[in-house]
Amino acid sequence: MSTPALQANALRPSAAKVHRIILAASIGNALEWFDLVVYGFFAVTIAKLFFPARTESISLMLTLGTFGISYLVRPLGGFVLGSLADRAGRKASLLLSIGLMMIGTLTIAIMPAYASIGVWAPIGILLSRLLQGFSAGGEFGCSTAFLVEHAPERRGFMGSWQFASQGLATLLASAFGALLTSQLSMAQLEAWGWRIPFLFGLAIGPVGFYIRKYVDEGAEFDKEEKTHTPVRDLFVTQKMRMLLAVGALVISTAANYMILYMPTYAIKQLHLPAATGFAATLATGLVLTVLTPFVGHWSDTAGRVRIMAVAALLMLATVYPTFVYMNVHPSFATMLVAMIWIGALKAAYFGALPALMSEIFPTRTRATGLAVSYNIGVTVFGGFAPLIITWLIAASGNKLAPGFYLMFCAVLSLIALYAVRVKLAIR
């Protein structure tokens, strides 16, 4: 065996180390997504307790608006924590990110309702979501860079665990939602039941912090010459790369937040029991958790763009008929089939997405580039998606608005994927 090959084998991490790296990077992302999904799933209850208004629709829009406003600080978190990761190392940023996330989760879990402390209740929820948004702003970029730099030859597989962990978080949050809404009365749910998932999420935090404290940086990052101005470098020389990364992300993040919105959609538009929406999204979470790593592994040999383009085209062609079918035949069975199909398409698209985004940026600015582009995309096309969809349905009276929104996002991502292949020669 040649010397370069021997050196490559020596640098390749063992299976045990790979497992530890995946767990360390993914657990924070899972916690972030778990908290977001739980907030979205219990939006109707949170609206009643913390954002009382003249009508239920206004109350719900205030709740979802608070959810969306918290995304405005995500790009700021991406700048700060991504820059820290490129200058001081991925580990330092990952520890700070999960610490801030735990504080935000604790605050929501113990916050008294509007009936107890008045206007301070919605203010407290908003501040907690802002802190979580800032923390989440650096989580994806830093943890994705951390994953792919430990095994560059398996970027698709390593990066896919970012979104597989989101699927697991959706699975757990849906299980909590289905269990709590089916076993507790509405009075019990509003009094204390909705807090249980947040307390569970809080318990995950210290485990993730401990694991992250005892992992090393990736060899690819260690050997790279560091930059002291990653944000400046990004905006001076890599603006087009950021734009393409945001475009590639659009349909994935829109589908994510549409899934998050589905329990509310099931209650308000399809007039189904709350447990129906949670059970359907639980099945979606299972599909995302299981299928995503296989797609990531496949993309290491078949190429990222090809797989993602097929998934986006299928989303464009089938999402409208899927929503039509759900509205014509509203039932648990039809919603389950629809959500499993959307989950499978999403897994096929975003299994390869983290690796593709990491390959768009050079190592020296990778964490900052990933964090900033991810959070711009998530803020514009994801965080406000539930609010936009709610507004579109209310303004137009058309229950198919989520389908139109996803179709629009699919077109944007297809354009971006074409540009990535042509301009950057990434297959």
VEXDREN-2710 file (C-alpha; in Angstrom, 1 decimal):
% VEXDREN-2710
k/r/px/py/pz
1/MET/0.0/0.0/0.0
2/SER/1.3/3.5/-0.9
3/THR/2.4/6.0/1.8
4/PRO/-0.5/8.4/1.1
5/ALA/-2.9/5.5/1.4
6/LEU/-1.3/4.5/4.7
7/GLN/-1.5/8.0/6.0
8/ALA/-5.2/8.3/5.0
9/ASN/-6.0/5.0/6.8
10/ALA/-4.1/6.3/9.9
11/LEU/-6.2/9.5/10.0
12/ARG/-9.5/7.6/9.4
13/PRO/-11.5/7.4/12.7
14/SER/-12.5/4.1/14.2
15/ALA/-16.1/3.0/14.1
16/ALA/-16.4/3.7/17.9
17/LYS/-15.1/7.2/17.4
18/VAL/-17.4/7.8/14.4
19/HIS/-20.4/6.8/16.6
20/ARG/-19.2/9.2/19.4
21/ILE/-18.7/12.0/16.9
22/ILE/-22.2/11.5/15.4
23/LEU/-23.8/11.5/18.8
24/ALA/-21.9/14.6/20.0
25/ALA/-22.8/16.6/16.9
26/SER/-26.4/15.3/16.5
27/ILE/-27.7/15.6/20.0
28/GLY/-27.6/19.4/20.1
29/ASN/-29.4/19.5/16.7
30/ALA/-32.0/17.0/18.0
31/LEU/-32.6/19.1/21.1
32/GLU/-32.9/22.3/19.1
33/TRP/-35.4/20.7/16.7
34/PHE/-37.3/18.9/19.5
35/ASP/-38.0/22.3/21.2
36/LEU/-39.1/23.9/18.0
37/VAL/-41.4/21.0/17.0
38/VAL/-42.9/20.9/20.5
39/TYR/-43.6/24.6/20.4
40/GLY/-45.3/24.2/17.0
41/PHE/-47.2/21.1/18.0
42/PHE/-48.7/22.8/21.1
43/ALA/-49.2/26.2/19.4
44/VAL/-53.0/26.0/20.0
45/THR/-52.5/25.5/23.8
46/ILE/-49.7/28.0/24.0
47/ALA/-51.8/30.6/22.2
48/LYS/-54.6/30.2/24.7
49/LEU/-52.3/30.4/27.8
50/PHE/-49.9/33.0/26.8
51/PHE/-51.4/35.1/23.9
52/PRO/-55.1/35.6/24.7
53/ALA/-56.9/37.8/22.1
54/ARG/-60.3/38.6/20.8
55/THR/-60.4/35.6/18.5
56/GLU/-58.7/32.2/18.4
57/SER/-57.2/33.1/14.9
58/ILE/-55.5/36.2/16.2
59/SER/-54.3/34.4/19.3
60/LEU/-52.8/31.6/17.1
61/MET/-51.2/34.1/14.7
62/LEU/-49.6/35.9/17.7
63/THR/-48.2/32.6/18.9
64/LEU/-46.8/31.6/15.4
65/GLY/-45.6/35.2/14.9
66/THR/-43.5/34.9/18.1
67/PHE/-42.2/31.6/16.7
68/GLY/-41.3/33.4/13.5
69/ILE/-39.8/36.5/15.1
70/SER/-37.3/34.3/17.0
71/TYR/-35.8/33.4/13.7
72/LEU/-34.8/36.9/13.0
73/VAL/-31.9/36.5/15.5
74/ARG/-30.8/33.2/13.9
75/PRO/-28.6/34.8/11.3
76/LEU/-26.9/36.8/14.1
77/GLY/-26.3/33.6/16.0
78/GLY/-24.9/32.2/12.8
79/PHE/-22.4/35.1/12.4
80/VAL/-21.3/34.9/16.1
81/LEU/-21.2/31.2/16.7
82/GLY/-20.1/30.3/13.1
83/SER/-17.2/32.8/13.3
84/LEU/-16.2/31.4/16.7
85/ALA/-16.1/27.9/15.2
86/ASP/-13.9/29.0/12.3
87/ARG/-11.5/30.9/14.6
88/ALA/-11.4/29.0/17.9
89/GLY/-12.7/25.6/16.8
90/ARG/-16.0/23.7/16.3
91/LYS/-16.0/22.3/19.9
92/ALA/-16.0/25.7/21.6
93/SER/-18.9/26.9/19.6
94/LEU/-20.9/23.6/20.1
95/LEU/-20.5/23.9/23.9
96/LEU/-21.7/27.5/23.9
97/SER/-24.6/26.7/21.6
98/ILE/-26.1/23.8/23.7
99/GLY/-25.6/25.8/26.9
100/LEU/-27.7/28.7/25.6
101/MET/-30.3/26.3/24.3
102/MET/-30.8/24.7/27.7
103/ILE/-31.4/28.2/29.3
104/GLY/-34.1/29.0/26.7
105/THR/-35.8/25.6/27.2
106/LEU/-35.8/25.9/31.0
107/THR/-37.4/29.4/30.7
108/ILE/-40.3/28.2/28.6
109/ALA/-40.8/25.1/30.7
110/ILE/-41.3/27.1/33.9
111/MET/-42.9/30.3/32.5
112/PRO/-46.2/31.2/34.3
113/ALA/-49.2/31.8/32.1
114/TYR/-50.8/35.1/31.2
115/ALA/-53.5/34.7/33.8
116/SER/-50.8/34.7/36.5
117/ILE/-48.3/37.4/35.4
118/GLY/-50.1/39.2/32.7
119/VAL/-48.1/40.7/29.8
120/TRP/-44.8/39.4/31.2
121/ALA/-45.9/35.9/30.1
122/PRO/-45.8/36.5/26.3
123/ILE/-42.7/38.7/26.8
124/GLY/-41.0/35.8/28.6
125/ILE/-41.9/33.4/25.9
126/LEU/-40.6/35.8/23.2
127/LEU/-37.3/36.3/25.0
128/SER/-36.9/32.6/25.5
129/ARG/-37.5/31.9/21.8
130/LEU/-35.0/34.7/20.9
131/LEU/-32.3/33.0/23.0
132/GLN/-33.1/29.6/21.5
133/GLY/-33.0/31.2/18.0
134/PHE/-29.6/32.7/18.6
135/SER/-28.3/29.4/19.9
136/ALA/-29.8/27.5/17.0
137/GLY/-28.2/30.0/14.6
138/GLY/-24.8/28.4/15.2
139/GLU/-25.8/24.8/15.8
140/PHE/-26.3/23.5/12.3
141/GLY/-23.2/25.1/10.7
142/CYS/-20.8/24.2/13.5
143/SER/-22.1/20.6/14.0
144/THR/-22.3/19.9/10.2
145/ALA/-18.7/21.1/9.7
146/PHE/-17.7/19.1/12.7
147/LEU/-19.3/15.9/11.3
148/VAL/-18.0/16.1/7.7
149/GLU/-14.4/17.0/8.7
150/HIS/-14.0/13.9/10.7
151/ALA/-14.6/11.7/7.7
152/PRO/-14.3/13.7/4.4
153/GLU/-14.6/10.6/2.2
154/ARG/-18.1/9.9/3.8
155/ARG/-19.5/13.4/4.0
156/GLY/-22.9/12.4/2.8
157/PHE/-23.3/9.7/5.5
158/MET/-21.9/11.8/8.3
159/GLY/-23.8/15.0/7.4
160/SER/-27.1/13.1/7.0
161/TRP/-27.2/12.5/10.8
162/GLN/-27.9/16.2/11.2
163/PHE/-31.3/15.7/9.6
164/ALA/-31.8/12.1/10.9
165/SER/-31.6/13.6/14.4
166/GLN/-34.3/16.1/13.4
167/GLY/-36.4/13.1/12.3
168/LEU/-35.8/11.5/15.7
169/ALA/-36.8/14.8/17.4
170/THR/-40.0/14.9/15.4
171/LEU/-40.7/11.3/16.3
172/LEU/-40.2/12.0/20.0
173/ALA/-42.2/15.2/20.0
174/SER/-45.1/13.6/18.1
175/ALA/-45.1/10.7/20.6
176/PHE/-45.4/13.2/23.4
177/GLY/-48.2/15.1/21.6
178/ALA/-50.2/11.9/20.7
179/LEU/-49.8/10.6/24.3
180/LEU/-50.6/13.8/26.1
181/THR/-53.6/14.8/23.9
182/SER/-55.1/11.4/24.1
183/GLN/-54.6/10.7/27.8
184/LEU/-55.1/14.1/29.4
185/SER/-58.1/16.3/29.6
186/MET/-58.0/19.7/28.0
187/ALA/-57.8/21.2/31.5
188/GLN/-54.9/19.0/32.5
189/LEU/-53.1/19.7/29.3
190/GLU/-53.4/23.4/29.7
191/ALA/-52.5/23.3/33.5
192/TRP/-49.3/21.3/33.3
193/GLY/-49.3/18.7/30.5
194/TRP/-47.8/20.9/27.8
195/ARG/-44.8/21.5/30.0
196/ILE/-43.7/17.8/30.1
197/PRO/-42.0/17.7/26.6
198/PHE/-40.0/20.9/27.4
199/LEU/-38.8/19.4/30.7
200/PHE/-37.8/16.2/28.8
201/GLY/-35.9/18.3/26.3
202/LEU/-34.2/20.1/29.2
203/ALA/-33.0/16.7/30.5
204/ILE/-31.2/15.9/27.2
205/GLY/-29.1/19.1/27.4
206/PRO/-26.6/18.1/30.1
207/VAL/-25.9/14.7/28.4
208/GLY/-25.1/16.5/25.1
209/PHE/-22.9/19.1/26.9
210/TYR/-20.9/16.3/28.6
211/ILE/-20.4/14.3/25.4
212/ARG/-19.4/17.4/23.4
213/LYS/-16.8/18.3/26.1
214/TYR/-14.8/15.1/25.4
215/VAL/-14.5/15.0/21.6
216/ASP/-11.7/16.2/19.4
217/GLU/-11.6/18.5/16.4
218/GLY/-11.7/16.9/12.9
219/ALA/-8.3/16.3/11.2
220/GLU/-9.4/18.3/8.1
221/PHE/-10.0/21.4/10.3
222/ASP/-6.8/20.9/12.4
223/LYS/-4.5/20.9/9.4
224/GLU/-6.2/23.9/7.7
225/GLU/-4.7/27.4/8.0
226/LYS/-7.1/29.4/10.2
227/THR/-8.6/32.7/9.3
228/HIS/-9.2/35.5/11.8
229/THR/-11.9/37.2/9.6
230/PRO/-14.3/34.4/8.4
231/VAL/-17.3/36.7/8.2
232/ARG/-15.4/39.3/6.1
233/ASP/-13.9/36.5/3.9
234/LEU/-17.4/35.1/3.4
235/PHE/-19.0/38.3/2.2
236/VAL/-16.1/39.5/0.1
237/THR/-15.4/36.4/-1.9
238/GLN/-18.2/33.9/-1.3
239/LYS/-21.5/35.8/-1.7
240/MET/-22.6/33.6/-4.7
241/ARG/-21.8/30.4/-2.7
242/MET/-24.0/31.7/0.1
243/LEU/-26.9/32.4/-2.3
244/LEU/-26.7/28.9/-3.8
245/ALA/-26.6/27.3/-0.4
246/VAL/-29.7/29.2/0.7
247/GLY/-31.5/28.2/-2.6
248/ALA/-30.6/24.5/-2.1
249/LEU/-32.0/24.7/1.4
250/VAL/-35.4/26.3/0.5
251/ILE/-37.6/23.2/-0.2
252/SER/-36.1/21.2/2.7
253/THR/-36.7/23.9/5.3
254/ALA/-40.2/24.7/4.0
255/ALA/-41.2/21.0/4.2
256/ASN/-39.7/20.8/7.7
257/TYR/-42.0/23.6/9.0
258/MET/-45.0/22.4/7.1
259/ILE/-44.6/19.1/8.9
260/LEU/-44.4/21.0/12.2
261/TYR/-47.6/22.9/11.3
262/MET/-49.6/19.8/10.4
263/PRO/-51.1/19.1/13.8
264/THR/-52.5/22.6/13.8
265/TYR/-53.7/22.1/10.2
266/ALA/-55.4/18.9/11.2
267/ILE/-57.3/20.6/14.0
268/LYS/-58.2/23.9/12.3
269/GLN/-58.7/23.0/8.6
270/LEU/-59.5/19.3/8.5
271/HIS/-61.4/19.3/11.8
272/LEU/-59.7/16.1/13.0
273/PRO/-58.8/15.2/16.6
274/ALA/-55.4/16.6/17.8
275/ALA/-54.1/13.1/18.3
276/THR/-54.6/12.4/14.6
277/GLY/-52.1/15.1/13.5
278/PHE/-49.6/14.0/16.1
279/ALA/-49.8/10.4/15.1
280/ALA/-49.3/11.2/11.4
281/THR/-46.3/13.4/12.1
282/LEU/-44.9/10.6/14.4
283/ALA/-44.9/8.3/11.4
284/THR/-43.2/11.1/9.4
285/GLY/-40.5/11.4/12.0
286/LEU/-39.9/7.6/11.8
287/VAL/-39.5/7.8/8.0
288/LEU/-37.1/10.7/8.3
289/THR/-35.0/9.0/11.1
290/VAL/-34.6/5.7/9.3
291/LEU/-34.4/6.8/5.6
292/THR/-32.1/9.8/5.8
293/PRO/-28.8/8.1/6.7
294/PHE/-29.3/5.6/3.8
295/VAL/-29.8/8.5/1.4
296/GLY/-26.7/10.3/2.8
297/HIS/-24.7/7.1/2.3
298/TRP/-26.0/6.6/-1.2
299/SER/-25.1/10.2/-2.1
300/ASP/-21.4/9.5/-1.4
301/THR/-21.4/7.3/-4.5
302/ALA/-24.4/8.5/-6.7
303/GLY/-23.8/12.2/-6.2
304/ARG/-25.8/14.8/-4.2
305/VAL/-27.4/17.0/-6.9
306/ARG/-29.0/14.1/-8.9
307/ILE/-30.8/12.6/-5.9
308/MET/-31.9/16.0/-4.6
309/ALA/-33.2/17.2/-8.0
310/VAL/-35.4/14.0/-8.4
311/ALA/-36.9/14.5/-4.9
312/ALA/-37.6/18.2/-5.5
313/LEU/-39.3/17.4/-8.9
314/LEU/-41.5/14.7/-7.2
315/MET/-42.4/17.2/-4.5
316/LEU/-43.3/19.8/-7.1
317/ALA/-45.5/17.3/-9.0
318/THR/-47.3/15.6/-6.1
319/VAL/-47.7/18.0/-3.2
320/TYR/-50.8/19.7/-4.5
321/PRO/-52.7/16.5/-5.3
322/THR/-51.7/15.3/-1.8
323/PHE/-53.3/18.2/-0.1
324/VAL/-56.4/17.9/-2.4
325/TYR/-56.8/14.3/-1.3
326/MET/-56.4/15.1/2.4
327/ASN/-59.1/17.8/2.2
328/VAL/-61.5/15.7/0.1
329/HIS/-61.1/12.7/2.4
330/PRO/-60.1/14.0/5.8
331/SER/-59.3/11.1/8.0
332/PHE/-56.4/9.6/10.0
333/ALA/-55.6/7.1/7.2
334/THR/-55.4/9.7/4.4
335/MET/-53.4/12.1/6.6
336/LEU/-51.0/9.3/7.5
337/VAL/-50.4/8.3/3.9
338/ALA/-49.9/11.9/2.9
339/MET/-47.4/12.6/5.7
340/ILE/-45.4/9.4/5.1
341/TRP/-45.1/10.4/1.4
342/ILE/-44.0/13.9/2.1
343/GLY/-41.6/12.6/4.7
344/ALA/-40.0/10.1/2.2
345/LEU/-39.5/12.9/-0.3
346/LYS/-38.0/15.1/2.3
347/ALA/-35.7/12.4/3.5
348/ALA/-34.6/11.8/-0.1
349/TYR/-33.8/15.5/-0.5
350/PHE/-32.2/16.4/2.8
351/GLY/-30.2/13.2/3.3
352/ALA/-27.6/14.7/0.9
353/LEU/-28.2/18.4/1.7
354/PRO/-25.7/18.9/4.6
355/ALA/-22.9/17.3/2.6
356/LEU/-23.7/19.4/-0.5
357/MET/-23.8/22.6/1.6
358/SER/-20.5/21.8/3.3
359/GLU/-18.9/21.2/-0.2
360/ILE/-20.0/24.6/-1.4
361/PHE/-17.7/26.3/1.2
362/PRO/-13.9/25.9/1.8
363/THR/-12.8/24.6/5.2
364/ARG/-11.5/27.9/6.5
365/THR/-15.0/29.5/6.3
366/ARG/-17.2/26.4/6.3
367/ALA/-18.8/26.8/9.7
368/THR/-19.6/30.5/9.1
369/GLY/-20.8/29.9/5.6
370/LEU/-23.0/27.0/6.6
371/ALA/-24.4/28.8/9.6
372/VAL/-25.2/32.1/7.8
373/SER/-26.7/30.5/4.7
374/TYR/-28.7/27.9/6.7
375/ASN/-30.2/30.5/9.0
376/ILE/-31.0/33.0/6.2
377/GLY/-32.9/30.2/4.4
378/VAL/-34.6/28.9/7.5
379/THR/-35.6/32.4/8.7
380/VAL/-37.1/33.5/5.3
381/PHE/-38.6/30.2/4.2
382/GLY/-39.0/28.2/7.4
383/GLY/-39.5/30.2/10.5
384/PHE/-42.4/32.2/9.1
385/ALA/-43.9/29.3/7.1
386/PRO/-46.6/28.4/9.7
387/LEU/-47.6/32.1/10.0
388/ILE/-47.5/32.6/6.2
389/ILE/-49.6/29.5/5.6
390/THR/-52.1/30.5/8.3
391/TRP/-52.4/34.0/6.8
392/LEU/-52.8/32.6/3.3
393/ILE/-55.6/30.3/4.3
394/ALA/-57.3/33.1/6.3
395/ALA/-56.9/35.6/3.5
396/SER/-57.9/33.4/0.5
397/GLY/-60.1/30.8/2.2
398/ASN/-58.2/28.2/0.4
399/LYS/-57.1/25.2/2.5
400/LEU/-54.7/24.1/-0.2
401/ALA/-52.3/27.0/0.6
402/PRO/-49.6/24.8/2.1
403/GLY/-49.3/22.9/-1.2
404/PHE/-48.9/26.1/-3.2
405/TYR/-46.2/27.3/-0.8
406/LEU/-44.2/24.0/-1.1
407/MET/-44.5/24.1/-4.9
408/PHE/-43.0/27.6/-5.0
409/CYS/-40.1/26.5/-2.8
410/ALA/-39.4/23.4/-4.9
411/VAL/-39.0/25.6/-8.0
412/LEU/-36.5/27.8/-6.2
413/SER/-34.4/24.9/-5.0
414/LEU/-34.4/23.3/-8.5
415/ILE/-32.9/26.5/-9.9
416/ALA/-30.3/26.6/-7.2
417/LEU/-29.3/22.9/-7.7
418/TYR/-28.8/23.5/-11.4
419/ALA/-26.6/26.5/-10.7
420/VAL/-24.6/24.4/-8.1
421/ARG/-23.9/21.8/-10.8
422/VAL/-23.0/24.3/-13.5
423/LYS/-21.1/26.9/-11.6
424/LEU/-19.4/24.9/-8.9
425/ALA/-19.2/21.5/-10.7
426/ILE/-20.6/19.6/-7.7
427/ARG/-22.5/16.6/-8.9
END
